[in-house]
Amino acid sequence: MAKAKLSDEVKTYIVQALACFDSPSVVAAAVKKEFGVDVSHDPNKKAASGLAPKWEALFGETRKTFLEDTATIAISHRAVRLRALQRMAEKAEIQSNMVLAVSLLKQAAEEVGNAYTNRRELTGKDGKDLPVPVSPVTIFQLPDNDRS
């Protein structure tokens, strides 16, 4: 049975999704949902063998952009994460799952308090400079025979 030819729109979708590290099975399911097209995936075949240069270029460009531009990934933003935690905490409370609700509240507090970053505040009280620690000066006393 001959394979149905995929449109350039579907091919572009597939190449870009794979470039963004989606697994072949996830991509196949997304193509089925988005375009109504079944694409089979045989994990024993080398998927990129004989790929046309335009698709290789699209893959490379998409992968580079994906790796460099985290701003387009919603969950990379604190506000998005907090809104999701808010929805989950509300649902947990409605379901009387207080253990989960408390856990989500703790996670939200840590998120707001920068617990998930490696940034730390390096200022003193009210944003002033930190005091510089002063170490005591040690005065040497030379032995009597070394004094001039």
C-alpha positions as CSV (number, residue, x, y, z in Angstrom):
1,M,0.0,0.0,0.0
2,A,1.4,3.4,-1.0
3,K,1.9,6.0,1.6
4,A,-0.2,9.2,1.4
5,K,1.9,12.2,0.6
6,L,2.0,14.7,3.5
7,S,1.4,18.4,2.8
8,D,4.2,20.9,3.4
9,E,2.2,22.3,6.3
10,V,2.2,18.9,8.0
11,K,5.8,18.3,7.3
12,T,6.7,21.7,8.7
13,Y,4.7,20.9,11.8
14,I,6.5,17.6,12.3
15,V,10.0,19.0,11.7
16,Q,9.5,21.8,14.1
17,A,7.9,19.6,16.8
18,L,10.8,17.2,16.6
19,A,13.3,20.1,16.7
20,C,11.6,21.2,20.0
21,F,12.4,17.7,21.4
22,D,8.9,16.3,21.2
23,S,9.1,12.5,20.9
24,P,8.0,10.9,17.6
25,S,5.0,9.3,19.3
26,V,3.9,12.7,20.8
27,V,4.3,14.3,17.4
28,A,2.3,11.5,15.7
29,A,-0.5,12.0,18.2
30,A,-0.4,15.8,17.7
31,V,-0.5,15.5,13.9
32,K,-3.5,13.1,14.2
33,K,-5.3,15.6,16.4
34,E,-4.3,18.8,14.5
35,F,-4.5,17.6,10.9
36,G,-6.5,14.3,11.1
37,V,-3.6,12.5,9.4
38,D,-2.1,9.3,10.7
39,V,1.7,9.2,10.5
40,S,3.3,6.0,11.5
41,H,6.6,5.9,13.4
42,D,8.9,3.0,13.1
43,P,11.6,3.3,15.9
44,N,13.8,0.9,13.9
45,K,14.2,3.3,11.0
46,K,16.6,6.2,10.9
47,A,14.0,9.1,10.6
48,A,16.3,11.7,9.1
49,S,18.0,9.7,6.4
50,G,17.7,11.4,3.1
51,L,16.0,14.4,4.5
52,A,15.8,17.3,2.0
53,P,18.1,20.3,2.7
54,K,15.1,22.7,3.3
55,W,13.9,20.4,6.1
56,E,17.4,20.0,7.6
57,A,17.7,23.8,7.6
58,L,14.2,24.3,9.2
59,F,15.1,21.7,11.8
60,G,18.4,23.4,12.6
61,E,16.9,26.9,12.7
62,T,14.0,25.8,14.9
63,R,16.3,23.9,17.3
64,K,18.6,26.9,17.7
65,T,15.7,29.3,18.3
66,F,14.1,26.8,20.7
67,L,17.3,26.4,22.8
68,E,18.0,30.2,22.9
69,D,14.6,31.6,23.4
70,T,13.0,30.4,26.6
71,A,10.7,33.4,26.7
72,T,8.3,31.7,24.4
73,I,7.9,28.8,26.8
74,A,5.0,29.8,29.1
75,I,6.1,27.8,32.2
76,S,9.4,29.6,32.2
77,H,7.7,32.6,33.6
78,R,7.0,32.9,37.3
79,A,3.5,34.4,36.8
80,V,2.4,31.5,34.7
81,R,3.7,29.0,37.3
82,L,1.9,30.8,40.1
83,R,-1.4,30.9,38.2
84,A,-1.1,27.2,37.6
85,L,-0.4,26.6,41.3
86,Q,-3.3,28.8,42.2
87,R,-5.7,26.7,40.0
88,M,-4.3,23.4,41.4
89,A,-4.6,24.6,45.0
90,E,-8.2,25.7,44.6
91,K,-9.1,22.4,43.0
92,A,-7.3,20.5,45.8
93,E,-9.3,22.5,48.4
94,I,-12.6,21.8,46.7
95,Q,-11.7,18.1,46.7
96,S,-10.8,18.4,50.4
97,N,-7.2,17.3,49.6
98,M,-5.7,19.5,52.3
99,V,-2.3,17.7,52.1
100,L,-2.0,18.6,48.4
101,A,-3.3,22.1,49.0
102,V,-0.7,22.8,51.7
103,S,2.0,21.4,49.5
104,L,1.0,23.6,46.6
105,L,0.8,26.7,48.9
106,K,4.3,25.9,50.1
107,Q,5.6,25.5,46.6
108,A,4.0,28.9,45.6
109,A,5.6,30.6,48.6
110,E,9.0,29.1,47.6
111,E,8.4,30.3,44.1
112,V,7.7,33.9,45.3
113,G,10.7,33.7,47.6
114,N,13.1,32.8,44.8
115,A,13.7,29.3,46.3
116,Y,13.9,27.9,42.8
117,T,16.6,30.3,41.5
118,N,20.3,30.7,42.3
119,R,19.8,34.4,42.8
120,R,20.2,35.6,46.3
121,E,19.7,39.1,47.7
122,L,23.1,40.6,48.6
123,T,22.0,43.7,50.4
124,G,21.5,44.6,54.0
125,K,18.5,45.9,55.8
126,D,16.3,48.2,53.7
127,G,18.4,47.6,50.6
128,K,21.5,49.2,52.1
129,D,25.0,47.8,51.6
130,L,26.0,44.8,53.7
131,P,28.4,45.7,56.5
132,V,32.0,44.7,55.6
133,P,33.3,42.3,58.1
134,V,36.3,43.7,59.9
135,S,38.8,41.2,61.0
136,P,41.0,42.1,64.0
137,V,44.5,43.2,63.1
138,T,47.1,40.9,64.6
139,I,50.1,42.8,65.7
140,F,53.2,40.7,65.6
141,Q,55.6,41.0,68.4
142,L,59.1,40.0,67.3
143,P,61.3,38.1,69.7
144,D,63.8,40.3,71.6
145,N,66.8,39.2,69.6
146,D,65.2,40.2,66.2
147,R,64.4,43.8,67.2
148,S,66.7,46.4,65.8
